[in-house]
Amino acid sequence: MVEHLLRIGELATRAEVSARTIDYYTSLGLLVPAQRSAGNYRLYSPADVERVALVQRLEAQGIPLEEIAAALAAGPDDTAEVLARINHDLRYLQAATETAPAEIHGLLAMIATRVHSLVTVAVQIPPHLPVL
């Protein structure tokens, strides 16, 4: 079965964003057209709908679009390195929490909650989502 590629307007409609957002994401390297039509229109994969949703979830968590682009472009080796760094940072945060004065426990709890939400978003990345 041949996958139906989407023109920019179709992708924008399905992803519930504007065509300008698709243009912007493409300019940042967050999206890469699968190919061009005979009329030179950019054509996107249907999987890019999920990619737009992922980018928006990460951006809503406060991650800059440039960092999202770099993370999505990272290969499996880079991903293992990032996960190891997160593990190290979480252990450090846990140790800091155990020895911290009571006045900053609330701040450390907020940081831990934020890290947890970011990790939750990261593990929701569909394994079939194409990386750049």
C-alpha positions in Angstrom: 0.0 0.0 0.0 1.4 3.4 -1.0 1.5 6.0 1.8 -0.5 9.1 0.9 1.8 12.1 1.4 0.3 15.3 2.6 0.6 18.8 1.3 1.4 21.5 3.8 -2.3 22.6 4.2 -3.4 19.0 4.7 -0.7 18.5 7.4 -1.6 21.7 9.1 -5.3 20.7 9.2 -4.6 17.3 10.5 -2.1 18.6 13.1 -4.5 21.4 14.1 -1.9 24.1 13.5 -1.5 26.8 10.8 0.4 26.4 7.6 2.8 29.0 8.9 3.6 26.8 11.9 4.4 24.0 9.5 6.6 26.4 7.5 8.4 27.5 10.7 8.9 24.0 11.9 10.3 23.0 8.5 12.7 26.0 8.6 14.0 24.9 12.0 14.5 21.3 10.8 11.7 19.9 13.0 10.0 18.7 9.9 11.5 17.5 6.7 9.3 17.1 3.6 9.3 13.5 2.4 9.5 14.7 -1.2 8.3 17.4 -3.6 5.4 17.1 -6.0 5.7 17.7 -9.7 4.4 21.3 -9.0 7.2 21.7 -6.4 4.9 21.5 -3.4 6.4 20.1 -0.2 4.9 16.7 0.7 4.9 15.4 4.2 4.5 12.0 5.7 1.3 11.3 7.7 3.6 10.4 10.6 4.5 14.1 10.7 1.1 14.8 12.3 2.4 12.9 15.4 5.7 14.7 15.1 4.0 18.1 15.3 2.0 17.0 18.3 5.2 15.9 20.0 7.0 19.1 19.3 4.1 21.1 20.7 4.0 18.9 23.9 7.7 19.5 24.4 7.5 23.2 23.7 4.6 23.4 26.2 7.0 21.9 28.8 9.4 24.9 28.1 11.9 23.3 25.9 13.1 25.6 23.1 12.4 24.6 19.6 16.1 24.6 18.7 16.7 22.0 21.5 13.8 19.9 20.3 15.2 19.9 16.8 18.6 18.8 18.1 17.1 16.0 20.2 14.9 14.7 17.3 18.0 14.7 15.1 20.0 12.7 17.6 20.8 9.1 16.8 20.4 6.1 19.1 23.9 6.6 20.5 23.1 10.1 21.4 19.9 9.0 23.1 21.7 6.5 25.3 24.1 9.3 26.3 21.2 11.6 27.2 19.4 8.9 29.2 22.6 8.2 31.1 23.0 11.9 31.9 19.3 12.1 33.0 19.9 9.1 35.3 23.0 10.8 36.8 21.1 14.1 37.3 18.2 12.4 38.9 20.5 10.6 41.4 22.2 13.9 42.2 18.8 15.5 42.7 17.7 12.7 45.0 20.9 13.1 47.0 20.5 16.8 47.2 17.0 16.4 48.5 18.0 14.1 51.3 20.6 16.6 52.6 18.9 19.9 51.8 17.5 22.2 54.5 13.7 22.0 54.9 13.3 25.5 53.4 14.2 24.3 49.9 12.5 20.9 49.9 9.5 22.5 48.1 11.7 23.9 45.4 13.5 20.5 44.9 10.1 18.8 44.8 9.0 21.2 42.1 12.2 20.4 40.1 11.6 16.7 40.6 8.1 17.0 39.3 9.2 19.0 36.3 11.9 16.4 35.5 9.3 13.6 35.8 6.9 15.3 33.4 9.7 15.8 30.8 10.7 12.2 31.1 7.1 11.2 30.8 6.8 13.2 27.5 10.1 11.7 26.2 9.0 8.1 26.8 5.8 8.8 24.9 7.7 9.4 21.7 6.3 6.7 19.4 9.1 4.3 18.3 8.0 4.6 14.7 8.3 8.4 14.6 10.9 9.2 12.0 13.9 11.0 13.2 15.7 13.5 11.0 
